[in-house]
Amino acid sequence: MGTASQAGTALVTGASSGIGAAYADRLARRGHDLLLVARDQDRLQRLATRLEKKYGVSVEPLPADLSETRAIERVAKRLRGDQQISLLVNNAGVSLSGSLVESDRHSVAALLQLNVLALTLLSSAAAVNFSMAGRGGIINLGSVVALLPERFNAVYAASKAYVLSLTQSLHAEIGDRGVQIQAVLPGMTGKEIWQRSGASHDPSLDAMMMDAGDLVDAALRGFDQGELVTIPSLPNSADWQSLLQARMQLAPNLSHKLPAARYA
């Protein structure tokens, strides 16, 4: 291991494969030292060795199963106390196949633990550290299903809507303290998350399946441009702005003393 990087250390969860591994590669290329979190220790160590050799940065594997409360707290403690960490990429997540009524309660609880609780507690820990330092960034991986909940599994879609809402709220809370916040909303990306959920591969969807490296390249360009929400597949950012404006048009009438006249 060499001296600390001037770019600081990036902590990436779910780093052993797919989007997480792509983030690790791109951030190492940018000169970040890395703290890589995932369950698969062997896979994590191989990635760490490869990135250290390729980019000359320091890469520390931190094996942790973020579906377990004690593991979340161990990583959160590191985030709160390590002043070298300047970027958190909350990428770890799982999906479910089938509808809510078809899912067993243990699978639902495990999804919420990872997609919601782990992401929230790690974001909170990073927010404390970065706010006190007046610098840093938090990137939360959501999904476009947050905008189209009718088209996907109810629990997964709701968990990703939570990620979007948390990111927007967190930006309002600490965005003026030198901390940059971003939600990335991918469409279909790679195949591994679908395989882990038990879903079968549908070749007809290949035209919608973005490469993880292309996704991360686009997401980091959005981060560089200061985007709060990045949708890598969206051709025209004005469409997102129109959605935001329509939402804010509701704001003046969302809370009144009396019900609307149409309910009289």
Secondary structure, DSSP 4 states (H G I P E B T S, - for coil): --SPPTT-EEEEESTTSHHHHHHHHHHHHTT-EEEEEES-HHHHHHHHHHHHHHH---EEEEE--TTSHHHHHHHHHHHHH-TTEEEEEE-------S-GGGS-HHHHHHHHIIIIIIHHHHHHHHHHHHHHHT--EEEEE--GGGT-GGGS-HHHHHHHHHHHHHHHHHHHHHGGGT-EEEEE---SB-SHHHHHHTPPP-GGGGGG-B-HHHHHHHHHHHHHTT-SEE-TT-S-HHHHHHHHHHHHHHGGGS--SS--GGG-
